[in-house]
Amino acid sequence: MTEQIVFLDDEGLAPSTRMKRPTRAHSWQQFAYTHPEQVLEHLQDATIALTCSVPLREEHLRQLPKLKMISLALTGRDIVDVDYCEAHGIEVSSVPGYAANTVAEHSLAMILELFRRPSAFTRLMRQVHAGEAPQQNIYFNHRIRDVRDKQLAIIGSGPIALRLAHLARAFGMQVLFEDRGGMRRGADCRPLAELLKSCDVLSINCPLTPQTYNLIDAAQLALMKPDAVVVNTGRGGVVNEAALIDALLHDRLGGVALDVVEHEPLHPSNPLFALIDRDDFLLNPHIAWSSEDAMQQLMDSAVDNISDFIERQEAARRVRTA
């Protein structure tokens, strides 16, 4: 039997990404994007679906009796009704941990930018060149600090958090982890309130759950040093954004760097844009995961999951006919 594979949304891939195909016999069809009202049309004959971001909910799945496998080019599985799939024999695979290094590197890059300010000084040089700022012999327009010997507090304990800790220690930072309400033990673990009071950098590297939603709000930010910085490459809802804006506007933080926000994609009306001209504020459109290397690994692994499924299906058919 030839598997019918449909890739629902290839528009999320960088131009450099090379799509490999399963080595076993198959048919392949792909679309730039699949809107909710197009899911049934695009998957009507599919036995395998590959998706980067298109949700597959029960109302779709129950009308797709041929579908046997969903390969997610994602870490998590929250865009699929997994309970329905398990009850109806649809296999769901994902690619956990693929972005551990790239998100950790992005987190560290944001930390270094807030401490060293190379981009801020580049913008200053543009202003000098344009005659909008005076030429000087020495420039002290932006504070520059070393990260060595600074304390990094990480909320999270997964592959990204651990990789960031490894990278930060190589720069001479002292790394501590939030103890997840007493569930995580170790010499490098501390209660959240203690960490907030002592850290120079707070890095959010945890998933968004009912327990972590608005984990960092005005009361927690008030515990932090006035020159401490907050970096979030985890999930936007972990930090109360209104409280974050207020703290930075009133100089109760030394800097903020966000790759994620609560409501994505970023809309120009988002209140965070009130900070966009500040040199102590960085705002990225959720791109920490998307290095060329990580994206290639992601897609290779998602297709490998399909190949593994096809091989197991063929092996099972051989056993049945033996």
C-alpha positions as CSV (number, residue, x, y, z in Angstrom):
1,M,0.0,0.0,0.0
2,T,1.3,3.4,-0.9
3,E,0.9,6.0,1.8
4,Q,-0.7,9.3,0.8
5,I,1.3,12.1,2.6
6,V,0.0,15.7,2.7
7,F,2.2,18.5,4.1
8,L,-0.3,21.2,5.2
9,D,1.8,24.3,5.6
10,D,5.2,24.7,4.0
11,E,5.2,28.5,4.2
12,G,6.7,28.4,7.6
13,L,10.0,27.0,6.3
14,A,13.0,29.2,5.6
15,P,14.2,29.2,1.9
16,S,17.3,27.3,3.0
17,T,15.4,24.3,4.3
18,R,15.9,21.2,2.2
19,M,12.9,18.9,2.3
20,K,13.8,15.3,2.2
21,R,11.2,12.6,1.5
22,P,10.6,9.1,3.0
23,T,12.6,6.4,1.2
24,R,9.6,4.1,1.0
25,A,6.9,4.3,-1.7
26,H,4.5,7.1,-1.1
27,S,2.7,10.0,-2.8
28,W,3.4,13.5,-1.6
29,Q,1.4,16.7,-1.8
30,Q,2.1,20.0,-0.1
31,F,0.4,23.3,0.4
32,A,1.7,26.8,1.4
33,Y,-1.0,26.9,4.1
34,T,-4.2,25.2,5.1
35,H,-6.9,27.3,6.6
36,P,-9.4,25.6,8.9
37,E,-12.1,25.4,6.2
38,Q,-9.6,23.7,3.9
39,V,-8.5,20.9,6.2
40,L,-11.0,18.3,5.0
41,E,-10.4,19.2,1.4
42,H,-6.6,18.9,1.7
43,L,-6.7,15.7,3.8
44,Q,-9.6,13.8,2.2
45,D,-7.3,11.1,0.7
46,A,-4.4,11.4,3.1
47,T,-3.2,8.6,5.3
48,I,-0.4,10.7,6.8
49,A,-0.5,14.5,7.6
50,L,2.6,16.6,8.2
51,T,1.9,20.0,9.8
52,C,4.0,22.8,11.3
53,S,1.2,24.9,12.7
54,V,-2.2,23.8,11.3
55,P,-4.4,22.5,14.1
56,L,-6.2,19.2,13.7
57,R,-9.2,19.0,15.9
58,E,-11.8,16.3,16.5
59,E,-14.3,18.0,14.2
60,H,-11.8,17.4,11.4
61,L,-10.4,14.1,12.5
62,R,-13.7,12.3,12.7
63,Q,-14.3,13.1,9.0
64,L,-10.9,11.7,7.9
65,P,-11.3,7.9,8.2
66,K,-8.2,7.2,6.1
67,L,-5.9,9.2,8.3
68,K,-3.5,6.9,10.2
69,M,-0.6,9.2,11.3
70,I,0.1,12.9,12.1
71,S,3.7,14.1,12.1
72,L,4.1,17.4,13.9
73,A,7.0,19.6,13.0
74,L,6.8,20.9,16.6
75,T,8.0,20.2,20.1
76,G,4.6,19.9,21.6
77,R,1.4,18.2,20.6
78,D,-1.2,20.8,21.7
79,I,-2.5,21.6,18.2
80,V,-3.9,18.1,17.8
81,D,-6.7,16.5,19.8
82,V,-4.4,13.7,21.0
83,D,-7.1,12.0,23.1
84,Y,-9.3,11.5,20.0
85,C,-6.2,10.2,18.0
86,E,-5.3,7.7,20.7
87,A,-8.9,6.4,20.9
88,H,-9.1,5.9,17.2
89,G,-5.6,4.5,16.4
90,I,-4.1,7.7,14.8
91,E,-0.4,7.9,15.7
92,V,0.8,11.4,16.6
93,S,4.6,12.2,16.6
94,S,6.5,15.4,17.4
95,V,10.1,16.5,17.6
96,P,10.9,17.3,21.3
97,G,14.0,19.2,22.0
98,Y,15.0,20.2,18.5
99,A,15.3,23.9,19.4
100,A,17.2,23.5,22.6
101,N,20.5,24.9,21.4
102,T,19.0,27.6,19.1
103,V,16.6,29.1,21.7
104,A,19.4,28.9,24.4
105,E,21.8,30.8,22.1
106,H,19.1,33.4,21.4
107,S,18.5,33.8,25.1
108,L,22.2,34.4,25.7
109,A,22.4,36.8,22.7
110,M,19.6,38.9,24.3
111,I,21.3,38.9,27.6
112,L,24.6,40.0,26.0
113,E,22.8,42.8,24.1
114,L,21.2,44.2,27.2
115,F,24.5,44.1,29.1
116,R,26.9,45.2,26.3
117,R,24.6,47.3,24.1
118,P,26.4,46.9,20.7
119,S,23.2,47.5,18.7
120,A,22.4,50.7,20.7
121,F,25.9,52.1,20.0
122,T,25.4,51.2,16.3
123,R,22.2,53.2,16.3
124,L,24.1,56.1,18.0
125,M,26.8,56.0,15.3
126,R,24.1,56.2,12.6
127,Q,22.8,59.3,14.4
128,V,26.3,60.8,14.5
129,H,26.8,60.1,10.8
130,A,23.4,61.8,10.0
131,G,24.3,64.8,12.1
132,E,21.6,64.0,14.6
133,A,24.0,63.4,17.5
134,P,27.3,65.1,18.3
135,Q,30.6,63.6,17.5
136,Q,32.6,62.8,20.7
137,N,36.0,61.5,21.6
138,I,34.5,59.0,24.1
139,Y,30.9,57.8,24.3
140,F,29.2,56.9,27.5
141,N,25.6,57.1,26.2
142,H,24.8,53.6,27.2
143,R,25.8,51.6,30.3
144,I,28.0,48.6,29.5
145,R,28.3,45.7,32.0
146,D,30.1,42.4,32.0
147,V,28.0,39.2,32.4
148,R,30.9,37.5,34.2
149,D,30.1,36.9,37.8
150,K,26.5,37.9,37.3
151,Q,23.7,35.7,38.6
152,L,21.4,34.1,36.1
153,A,18.1,32.8,37.4
154,I,16.3,30.4,35.1
155,I,12.7,29.5,35.4
156,G,12.5,26.1,33.6
157,S,14.3,22.8,33.7
158,G,14.0,21.3,30.2
159,P,16.6,21.0,27.4
160,I,16.6,24.7,26.6
161,A,17.1,25.8,30.2
162,L,19.9,23.3,30.7
163,R,21.6,24.3,27.5
164,L,21.3,28.0,28.5
165,A,22.9,27.2,31.8
166,H,25.8,25.5,30.1
167,L,26.4,28.4,27.8
168,A,26.1,31.0,30.6
169,R,28.5,29.2,32.8
170,A,31.0,29.3,30.0
171,F,30.8,33.1,30.2
172,G,31.4,32.9,34.0
173,M,27.9,33.5,35.1
174,Q,26.5,32.0,38.3
175,V,23.4,29.9,37.3
176,L,20.6,29.0,39.6
177,F,17.2,27.4,38.9
178,E,13.8,28.1,40.3
179,D,12.8,25.1,42.4
180,R,9.3,24.8,40.8
181,G,7.5,25.3,44.1
182,G,9.8,22.9,46.0
183,M,9.5,20.0,43.4
184,R,13.1,20.4,42.1
185,R,15.9,19.8,44.5
186,G,19.6,20.5,44.3
187,A,22.4,22.8,45.3
188,D,21.6,25.1,42.4
189,C,17.9,25.4,43.1
190,R,16.2,28.2,45.0
191,P,12.7,29.4,45.8
192,L,11.3,31.9,43.3
193,A,11.2,34.9,45.7
194,E,14.8,34.3,46.8
195,L,16.0,34.2,43.2
196,L,14.1,37.4,42.2
197,K,15.8,39.3,45.0
198,S,19.3,38.2,44.1
199,C,19.5,37.7,40.4
200,D,20.9,40.0,37.8
201,V,19.2,38.2,34.9
202,L,15.8,36.4,35.0
203,S,15.4,34.1,32.1
204,I,12.0,32.5,31.3
205,N,12.4,29.1,29.7
206,C,9.3,27.2,30.8
207,P,6.1,26.2,29.1
208,L,2.8,28.1,29.7
209,T,0.5,26.1,32.1
210,P,-2.2,27.2,34.5
211,Q,0.5,27.1,37.2
212,T,2.9,29.4,35.2
213,Y,0.4,31.9,33.8
214,N,1.4,35.3,35.1
215,L,3.9,33.7,37.4
216,I,5.9,36.9,37.1
217,D,3.6,39.8,37.9
218,A,3.9,43.2,39.6
219,A,4.6,41.8,43.0
220,Q,7.4,39.5,41.7
221,L,9.0,42.3,39.6
222,A,9.0,44.5,42.7
223,L,11.3,42.1,44.4
224,M,14.0,42.4,41.7
225,K,17.0,44.7,41.7
226,P,16.4,48.0,39.7
227,D,19.2,47.1,37.3
228,A,18.2,43.4,36.8
229,V,17.0,42.3,33.3
230,V,14.2,40.0,32.3
231,V,14.5,37.8,29.2
232,N,11.6,35.7,28.0
233,T,12.1,33.1,25.2
234,G,9.6,30.7,26.8
235,R,5.9,31.7,26.6
236,G,4.5,35.2,26.7
237,G,1.8,34.6,29.3
238,V,4.3,33.6,32.0
239,V,5.1,37.3,32.5
240,N,2.4,39.9,33.1
241,E,3.1,42.3,30.3
242,A,1.3,45.3,31.8
243,A,3.4,45.0,34.9
244,L,6.6,44.6,32.8
245,I,5.8,47.8,30.8
246,D,5.2,49.7,34.0
247,A,8.4,48.5,35.7
248,L,10.6,49.4,32.7
249,L,8.9,52.8,32.2
250,H,9.5,53.7,35.8
251,D,13.2,52.5,35.8
252,R,12.5,49.5,38.2
253,L,14.3,47.2,35.8
254,G,17.6,47.4,33.9
255,G,16.2,45.9,30.7
256,V,13.7,43.6,29.1
257,A,14.1,41.2,26.1
258,L,11.1,39.4,24.7
259,D,10.9,36.8,21.9
260,V,7.4,35.8,22.9
261,V,4.3,37.7,23.9
262,E,0.9,36.6,25.3
263,H,-1.0,37.4,22.1
264,E,0.7,36.2,18.9
265,P,1.3,37.1,16.2
266,L,2.5,40.5,17.3
267,H,0.0,43.3,16.4
268,P,1.0,46.9,16.0
269,S,-1.5,47.9,18.6
270,N,0.2,45.8,21.3
271,P,1.0,48.0,24.3
272,L,4.5,46.6,24.3
273,F,5.3,48.9,21.3
274,A,5.2,51.8,23.8
275,L,8.7,50.6,24.7
276,I,10.0,50.0,21.1
277,D,12.3,53.0,20.9
278,R,14.1,52.3,24.2
279,D,17.6,50.9,24.0
280,D,17.0,48.7,27.1
281,F,14.1,46.9,25.4
282,L,14.3,44.2,22.8
283,L,11.2,42.8,21.0
284,N,11.4,39.8,18.6
285,P,8.5,38.2,16.7
286,H,9.0,34.6,18.2
287,I,12.0,33.7,16.1
288,A,14.4,32.2,18.6
289,W,13.5,28.7,17.4
290,S,14.0,29.4,13.8
291,S,17.7,29.2,13.0
292,E,18.5,27.5,9.7
293,D,20.2,24.7,11.5
294,A,17.3,24.1,13.9
295,M,14.7,24.3,11.2
296,Q,16.6,21.7,9.1
297,Q,16.9,19.4,12.0
298,L,13.2,19.9,12.7
299,M,12.0,19.0,9.3
300,D,14.4,16.1,8.9
301,S,13.2,14.6,12.2
302,A,9.5,15.1,11.2
303,V,10.0,13.2,8.0
304,D,12.1,10.6,9.8
305,N,9.1,10.0,12.0
306,I,7.0,9.4,8.9
307,S,9.5,7.0,7.5
308,D,9.6,5.1,10.8
309,F,5.8,4.8,10.8
310,I,5.7,3.6,7.1
311,E,8.4,1.0,7.9
312,R,6.4,-0.3,10.9
313,Q,3.3,-0.5,8.8
314,E,5.0,-2.5,6.1
315,A,6.5,-4.8,8.7
316,A,3.1,-5.4,10.3
317,R,1.6,-6.2,6.9
318,R,4.3,-8.7,6.2
319,V,3.6,-10.5,9.5
320,R,-0.1,-10.6,8.7
321,T,0.4,-12.2,5.3
322,A,3.2,-14.6,6.4
